[in-house]
Amino acid sequence: MKTHDMDSAWSNRYKAKVDRVSPQSKRHAFERLDSCFLGVSLQNRNFVRPKLAGIVQWIGRRFPYCTVLVADTVHRITLEVTQGLAPEVALIEALALGREFVDRERRVFDRWSEQTQFSFVTCDEIQQRPAYGGYHRDLVHLFETDIPFSESVESPSEARASDL
């Protein structure tokens, strides 16, 4: 990207605001924490410049540490549904999109690196960890037994489906 293009990407600013806090009990206390978590949905209009720059700026003003989760393997499902790709092909494409996001947008995060230490992790990396299986079983159980939790998972996908 040319410097001029980068500058214009920064000049069209968005302001970030808190939509939800989980758990809800932390709604009025979360800014006192020293770290946060940012989940990134690939190919989602909320995570492209300049909106992403607004989100990162908001984080940079509040937290010394932030883990950025790039939902690469989760995006595989979106690619299967929206593009009719076979699961194996969709996974390869989703992993590539995750790497491209980190490479392309790293400068957005680097602008705030003096205030916030951003660490990136992908869903694929997490799914390779030995402890993943136990956590996955617990989440499936929670999804099947906790209606508010399952609704919180379903609502973004329903909103996304209505955009298609």
Backbone as CSV, one residue per row, in Angstrom:
resi,resn,N_x,N_y,N_z,CA_x,CA_y,CA_z,C_x,C_y,C_z
1,MET,0.845,-1.169,0.000,0.000,0.000,0.000,0.890,1.232,0.000
2,LYS,0.590,2.182,-0.835,1.357,3.423,-0.888,1.131,4.224,0.384
3,THR,2.101,5.073,0.711,1.970,5.911,1.908,0.719,6.763,1.827
4,HIS,0.465,7.335,0.655,-0.731,8.168,0.488,-1.998,7.369,0.807
5,ASP,-2.056,6.142,0.284,-3.222,5.300,0.553,-3.353,4.998,2.039
6,MET,-2.225,4.749,2.701,-2.244,4.467,4.134,-2.735,5.695,4.893
7,ASP,-2.233,6.880,4.523,-2.658,8.099,5.211,-4.152,8.324,5.048
8,SER,-4.671,8.102,3.856,-6.100,8.320,3.661,-6.917,7.278,4.417
9,ALA,-6.360,6.089,4.589,-7.064,5.067,5.373,-7.187,5.498,6.826
10,TRP,-6.195,6.251,7.334,-6.227,6.703,8.723,-7.098,7.933,8.879
11,SER,-7.231,8.742,7.831,-7.933,10.011,7.992,-9.444,9.836,8.072
12,ASN,-9.978,8.784,7.500,-11.413,8.533,7.548,-11.698,7.718,8.803
13,ARG,-11.854,8.384,9.927,-11.878,7.701,11.223,-13.276,7.285,11.661
14,TYR,-13.285,6.193,12.377,-14.474,5.706,13.060,-14.171,5.705,14.541
15,LYS,-15.195,5.826,15.342,-15.027,5.698,16.784,-15.617,4.362,17.205
16,ALA,-14.895,3.674,18.064,-15.370,2.392,18.581,-16.169,2.628,19.850
17,LYS,-17.142,1.757,20.085,-17.907,1.815,21.327,-18.129,0.391,21.810
18,VAL,-18.435,0.283,23.076,-18.677,-1.026,23.672,-20.108,-1.443,23.355
19,ASP,-20.238,-2.584,22.730,-21.557,-3.123,22.420,-21.960,-4.155,23.465
20,ARG,-21.036,-5.075,23.764,-21.300,-6.130,24.735,-20.054,-6.402,25.550
21,VAL,-20.247,-6.813,26.780,-19.158,-7.257,27.638,-19.561,-8.614,28.191
22,SER,-18.624,-9.546,28.125,-18.894,-10.868,28.660,-17.780,-11.231,29.631
23,PRO,-18.125,-11.623,30.837,-19.479,-11.745,31.380,-20.089,-10.369,31.676
24,GLN,-21.388,-10.320,31.639,-22.139,-9.085,31.853,-21.781,-8.420,33.180
25,SER,-21.417,-9.205,34.171,-21.069,-8.655,35.492,-19.846,-7.735,35.431
26,LYS,-19.052,-7.814,34.365,-17.860,-6.966,34.207,-18.151,-5.694,33.402
27,ARG,-19.396,-5.454,33.058,-19.767,-4.329,32.193,-19.199,-2.998,32.665
28,HIS,-19.206,-2.739,33.950,-18.761,-1.441,34.451,-17.365,-1.491,35.060
29,ALA,-16.698,-2.627,34.946,-15.373,-2.755,35.557,-14.299,-3.221,34.575
30,PHE,-14.664,-3.563,33.366,-13.697,-4.180,32.461,-12.529,-3.262,32.102
31,GLU,-12.735,-1.959,32.094,-11.648,-1.045,31.727,-10.562,-0.968,32.794
32,ARG,-10.809,-1.522,33.957,-9.775,-1.573,34.999,-8.850,-2.777,34.811
33,LEU,-9.190,-3.659,33.897,-8.345,-4.821,33.614,-7.119,-4.385,32.816
34,ASP,-6.080,-5.202,32.843,-4.877,-4.822,32.104,-4.783,-5.491,30.732
35,SER,-5.788,-6.290,30.387,-5.745,-6.932,29.075,-7.152,-7.079,28.511
36,CYS,-7.193,-7.260,27.202,-8.479,-7.478,26.539,-8.294,-8.516,25.440
37,PHE,-9.401,-8.847,24.829,-9.466,-9.859,23.783,-10.246,-9.253,22.626
38,LEU,-9.696,-9.333,21.428,-10.387,-8.866,20.228,-10.528,-10.038,19.277
39,GLY,-11.761,-10.450,19.037,-12.028,-11.505,18.068,-12.269,-10.890,16.706
40,VAL,-11.560,-11.373,15.690,-11.650,-10.820,14.341,-12.343,-11.815,13.423
41,SER,-13.441,-11.374,12.834,-14.140,-12.157,11.817,-13.573,-11.779,10.455
42,LEU,-13.105,-12.753,9.722,-12.495,-12.486,8.421,-13.542,-12.092,7.388
43,GLN,-13.149,-11.238,6.473,-14.001,-10.730,5.400,-15.280,-10.102,5.942
44,ASN,-15.164,-9.470,7.096,-16.292,-8.817,7.747,-16.050,-7.318,7.697
45,ARG,-17.040,-6.558,7.291,-16.869,-5.110,7.110,-16.508,-4.382,8.407
46,ASN,-16.706,-5.007,9.546,-16.328,-4.367,10.807,-14.833,-4.467,11.100
47,PHE,-14.101,-5.249,10.309,-12.676,-5.451,10.569,-11.805,-5.063,9.378
48,VAL,-12.248,-4.042,8.649,-11.431,-3.460,7.588,-11.173,-2.008,7.942
49,ARG,-10.086,-1.477,7.402,-9.804,-0.068,7.650,-10.910,0.753,7.037
50,PRO,-11.244,1.855,7.613,-10.712,2.471,8.822,-11.421,2.027,10.106
51,LYS,-12.430,1.179,10.001,-13.111,0.727,11.227,-12.150,0.001,12.156
52,LEU,-11.315,-0.854,11.597,-10.348,-1.574,12.420,-9.439,-0.592,13.146
53,ALA,-9.025,0.460,12.468,-8.163,1.471,13.101,-8.856,2.102,14.303
54,GLY,-10.160,2.344,14.201,-10.909,2.894,15.332,-10.963,1.937,16.506
55,ILE,-11.153,0.662,16.221,-11.189,-0.354,17.280,-9.832,-0.443,17.975
56,VAL,-8.771,-0.496,17.179,-7.419,-0.628,17.741,-7.048,0.619,18.540
57,GLN,-7.439,1.775,18.057,-7.188,3.013,18.805,-7.897,2.967,20.160
58,TRP,-9.138,2.533,20.173,-9.913,2.436,21.413,-9.196,1.507,22.397
59,ILE,-8.748,0.355,21.902,-8.016,-0.592,22.754,-6.712,0.034,23.239
60,GLY,-5.995,0.681,22.328,-4.707,1.276,22.663,-4.787,2.335,23.748
61,ARG,-5.923,2.951,23.879,-6.107,3.976,24.911,-6.510,3.386,26.259
62,ARG,-6.777,2.089,26.311,-7.319,1.507,27.536,-6.540,0.328,28.110
63,PHE,-5.890,-0.461,27.275,-5.319,-1.718,27.748,-3.845,-1.848,27.369
64,PRO,-3.005,-2.287,28.315,-1.598,-2.507,27.971,-1.365,-3.795,27.161
65,TYR,-2.292,-4.738,27.242,-2.152,-6.008,26.523,-3.466,-6.359,25.838
66,CYS,-3.348,-6.931,24.640,-4.545,-7.379,23.926,-4.204,-8.608,23.090
67,THR,-5.010,-9.644,23.242,-4.894,-10.828,22.405,-5.879,-10.687,21.259
68,VAL,-5.381,-10.808,20.048,-6.205,-10.704,18.847,-6.394,-12.115,18.306
69,LEU,-7.640,-12.579,18.351,-7.966,-13.913,17.845,-8.495,-13.783,16.423
70,VAL,-7.776,-14.363,15.475,-8.179,-14.349,14.072,-8.940,-15.645,13.807
71,ALA,-10.214,-15.517,13.480,-11.114,-16.668,13.367,-10.994,-17.336,11.998
72,ASP,-9.815,-17.863,11.709,-9.576,-18.452,10.394,-10.368,-19.736,10.169
73,THR,-10.235,-20.699,11.053,-10.940,-21.969,10.831,-12.450,-21.825,10.986
74,VAL,-12.889,-20.855,11.751,-14.327,-20.587,11.858,-14.843,-20.049,10.519
75,HIS,-14.022,-19.246,9.854,-14.414,-18.651,8.568,-14.585,-19.711,7.477
76,ARG,-13.985,-20.857,7.693,-14.150,-21.968,6.746,-15.626,-22.259,6.507
77,ILE,-16.403,-22.229,7.557,-17.835,-22.528,7.445,-18.525,-21.479,6.584
78,THR,-18.178,-20.219,6.790,-18.750,-19.142,5.977,-18.431,-19.370,4.501
79,LEU,-17.201,-19.739,4.207,-16.811,-19.974,2.814,-17.556,-21.161,2.210
80,GLU,-17.780,-22.191,3.011,-18.554,-23.337,2.522,-19.969,-22.903,2.149
81,VAL,-20.588,-22.121,3.034,-21.983,-21.723,2.838,-22.126,-20.690,1.726
82,THR,-21.283,-19.659,1.749,-21.465,-18.548,0.807,-20.877,-18.811,-0.572
83,GLN,-19.837,-19.653,-0.648,-19.188,-19.885,-1.938,-19.319,-21.317,-2.432
84,GLY,-19.966,-22.158,-1.629,-20.165,-23.545,-2.030,-18.881,-24.354,-2.124
85,LEU,-17.877,-23.968,-1.350,-16.598,-24.678,-1.393,-16.663,-25.976,-0.596
86,ALA,-15.915,-26.953,-1.039,-15.763,-28.196,-0.281,-15.028,-27.868,1.014
87,PRO,-15.293,-28.614,2.099,-14.664,-28.307,3.386,-13.138,-28.180,3.329
88,GLU,-12.476,-29.082,2.604,-11.012,-29.038,2.537,-10.526,-27.777,1.822
89,VAL,-11.194,-27.416,0.743,-10.830,-26.219,-0.025,-11.126,-24.968,0.797
90,ALA,-12.270,-24.965,1.461,-12.646,-23.815,2.294,-11.643,-23.615,3.425
91,LEU,-11.161,-24.703,4.007,-10.177,-24.592,5.085,-8.875,-23.976,4.577
92,ILE,-8.392,-24.436,3.444,-7.159,-23.877,2.870,-7.333,-22.383,2.608
93,GLU,-8.451,-22.012,2.029,-8.729,-20.599,1.739,-8.842,-19.784,3.024
94,ALA,-9.522,-20.313,4.018,-9.702,-19.591,5.286,-8.371,-19.380,5.999
95,LEU,-7.517,-20.384,6.000,-6.197,-20.241,6.624,-5.376,-19.170,5.905
96,ALA,-5.457,-19.152,4.580,-4.738,-18.133,3.805,-5.291,-16.741,4.106
97,LEU,-6.602,-16.617,4.208,-7.209,-15.317,4.531,-6.784,-14.831,5.909
98,GLY,-6.649,-15.746,6.852,-6.186,-15.372,8.190,-4.769,-14.832,8.164
99,ARG,-3.885,-15.522,7.434,-2.496,-15.044,7.317,-2.452,-13.686,6.613
100,GLU,-3.251,-13.540,5.568,-3.292,-12.274,4.827,-3.775,-11.134,5.715
101,PHE,-4.775,-11.401,6.550,-5.277,-10.354,7.445,-4.164,-9.855,8.359
102,VAL,-3.462,-10.779,9.004,-2.397,-10.386,9.940,-1.305,-9.618,9.196
103,ASP,-0.885,-10.111,8.037,0.165,-9.431,7.271,-0.282,-8.042,6.821
104,ARG,-1.488,-7.945,6.311,-2.001,-6.686,5.761,-2.278,-5.650,6.841
105,GLU,-2.817,-6.077,7.979,-3.280,-5.123,8.993,-2.306,-4.920,10.149
106,ARG,-1.175,-5.574,10.115,-0.219,-5.439,11.221,0.134,-3.978,11.483
107,ARG,0.243,-3.160,10.448,0.589,-1.743,10.640,-0.464,-1.007,11.460
108,VAL,-1.713,-1.406,11.350,-2.769,-0.780,12.158,-2.464,-0.995,13.638
109,PHE,-2.079,-2.201,13.990,-1.769,-2.538,15.380,-0.433,-1.923,15.810
110,ASP,0.515,-1.883,14.886,1.832,-1.319,15.209,1.753,0.156,15.594
111,ARG,0.787,0.873,15.079,0.642,2.296,15.428,0.425,2.487,16.926
112,TRP,-0.104,1.469,17.599,-0.397,1.561,19.036,0.522,0.668,19.863
113,SER,1.616,0.203,19.280,2.478,-0.764,19.972,3.204,-0.183,21.182
114,GLU,3.346,1.130,21.268,3.965,1.715,22.465,3.007,1.686,23.656
115,GLN,1.709,1.729,23.386,0.708,1.703,24.450,0.222,0.288,24.754
116,THR,0.118,-0.531,23.725,-0.490,-1.854,23.875,0.363,-2.910,23.189
117,GLN,0.594,-3.991,23.902,1.277,-5.139,23.307,0.206,-6.059,22.730
118,PHE,0.135,-6.127,21.411,-0.831,-6.982,20.737,-0.176,-8.323,20.422
119,SER,-0.864,-9.395,20.785,-0.400,-10.725,20.396,-1.491,-11.361,19.548
120,PHE,-1.072,-11.999,18.481,-2.010,-12.598,17.540,-2.021,-14.105,17.715
121,VAL,-3.212,-14.660,17.635,-3.375,-16.107,17.657,-4.523,-16.431,16.706
122,THR,-4.407,-17.557,16.035,-5.479,-17.977,15.135,-6.246,-19.135,15.763
123,CYS,-7.457,-19.311,15.307,-8.239,-20.461,15.777,-7.523,-21.760,15.419
124,ASP,-6.881,-21.785,14.256,-6.140,-22.978,13.857,-5.054,-23.317,14.875
125,GLU,-4.315,-22.309,15.348,-3.274,-22.551,16.351,-3.874,-23.095,17.644
126,ILE,-4.984,-22.544,18.043,-5.637,-23.002,19.273,-6.119,-24.439,19.128
127,GLN,-6.671,-24.765,17.969,-7.191,-26.113,17.752,-6.088,-27.168,17.710
128,GLN,-4.846,-26.755,17.545,-3.718,-27.691,17.541,-3.218,-27.999,18.952
129,ARG,-3.643,-27.225,19.930,-3.153,-27.402,21.306,-3.801,-28.622,21.960
130,PRO,-3.044,-29.333,22.804,-3.573,-30.538,23.456,-4.840,-30.294,24.281
131,ALA,-4.956,-29.158,24.926,-6.104,-28.891,25.798,-7.372,-28.546,25.022
132,TYR,-7.263,-28.334,23.730,-8.411,-27.885,22.940,-9.609,-28.836,23.031
133,GLY,-9.379,-30.124,22.941,-10.477,-31.098,22.939,-11.383,-30.969,24.149
134,GLY,-10.803,-30.819,25.330,-11.600,-30.674,26.547,-12.409,-29.387,26.558
135,TYR,-11.783,-28.298,26.141,-12.510,-27.022,26.075,-13.643,-27.088,25.056
136,HIS,-13.375,-27.730,23.926,-14.399,-27.842,22.892,-15.610,-28.621,23.409
137,ARG,-15.358,-29.727,24.097,-16.469,-30.503,24.673,-17.267,-29.661,25.664
138,ASP,-16.566,-28.887,26.507,-17.248,-28.029,27.480,-18.105,-26.973,26.789
139,LEU,-17.586,-26.388,25.720,-18.357,-25.373,24.990,-19.583,-25.973,24.314
140,VAL,-19.426,-27.142,23.733,-20.574,-27.809,23.112,-21.641,-28.083,24.164
141,HIS,-21.221,-28.568,25.324,-22.172,-28.826,26.412,-22.858,-27.530,26.845
142,LEU,-22.081,-26.468,27.008,-22.647,-25.176,27.399,-23.636,-24.682,26.348
143,PHE,-23.288,-24.815,25.080,-24.169,-24.399,23.995,-25.488,-25.171,24.034
144,GLU,-25.412,-26.444,24.351,-26.609,-27.290,24.369,-27.466,-27.092,25.608
145,THR,-26.897,-26.561,26.689,-27.637,-26.479,27.952,-27.907,-25.060,28.452
146,ASP,-27.217,-24.068,27.931,-27.348,-22.691,28.419,-27.942,-21.824,27.311
147,ILE,-29.240,-21.536,27.427,-29.944,-20.798,26.377,-29.340,-19.416,26.123
148,PRO,-29.061,-18.590,27.149,-28.444,-17.281,26.854,-27.108,-17.408,26.110
149,PHE,-26.310,-18.416,26.482,-25.038,-18.611,25.786,-25.279,-19.002,24.330
150,SER,-26.162,-19.954,24.101,-26.405,-20.390,22.722,-26.985,-19.255,21.879
151,GLU,-27.833,-18.416,22.480,-28.371,-17.264,21.748,-27.271,-16.260,21.411
152,SER,-26.308,-16.091,22.310,-25.210,-15.157,22.036,-24.324,-15.664,20.900
153,VAL,-24.256,-16.978,20.745,-23.478,-17.563,19.654,-24.257,-17.473,18.347
154,GLU,-25.536,-17.741,18.406,-26.364,-17.771,17.207,-26.665,-16.388,16.638
155,SER,-26.812,-15.370,17.478,-27.255,-14.062,16.983,-26.317,-13.450,15.945
156,PRO,-24.988,-13.507,16.103,-24.142,-12.950,15.038,-24.267,-13.717,13.719
157,SER,-24.401,-15.041,13.783,-24.515,-15.804,12.543,-25.859,-15.555,11.871
158,GLU,-26.904,-15.344,12.650,-28.200,-15.012,12.064,-28.154,-13.640,11.409
159,ALA,-27.482,-12.693,12.053,-27.335,-11.357,11.471,-26.526,-11.441,10.183
160,ARG,-25.474,-12.251,10.185,-24.632,-12.421,8.995,-25.439,-13.053,7.872
161,ALA,-26.258,-14.047,8.190,-27.065,-14.714,7.175,-28.050,-13.746,6.536
162,SER,-28.562,-12.801,7.310,-29.504,-11.832,6.750,-28.806,-10.847,5.818
163,ASP,-27.479,-10.715,5.943,-26.705,-9.840,5.055,-26.465,-10.482,3.691
164,LEU,-26.616,-11.800,3.617,-26.284,-12.510,2.369,-27.325,-12.322,1.308
